[in-house]
Amino acid sequence: MEIYKKYRTIYRISYIAFLAYLLIISIGNFNLGEHAPYFLVVPFLLYCLAATIMEILIRRERKLFYENKKKKTKDLHTAIM
């Protein structure tokens, strides 16, 4: 649906950014030392947070769309009668 296309786009961008980050970390010759888990866990948690927020916003938009559609159908039916 075109209604929540912007949220899907933001979700895809965050997914691509996370995968690009992992690719750069894996290919690059970085010495992360003892902080290596933080360089993996923190971006993953940020990606999960973005995905969760986008899913919540998509569901909210979908719910509002169907409520408005139901209301318009009800108003149209009442106007016909």
Buried (B, 14 or more C-beta within 10 A) or exposed (E): EEEBEEBEEBBEEBEEBBEEBBEEBEEEEEEEEEEEEEBEEEBEEBBEEBBEBBEEBBEEBEEEEEEEEEEEEEEEEEEEE
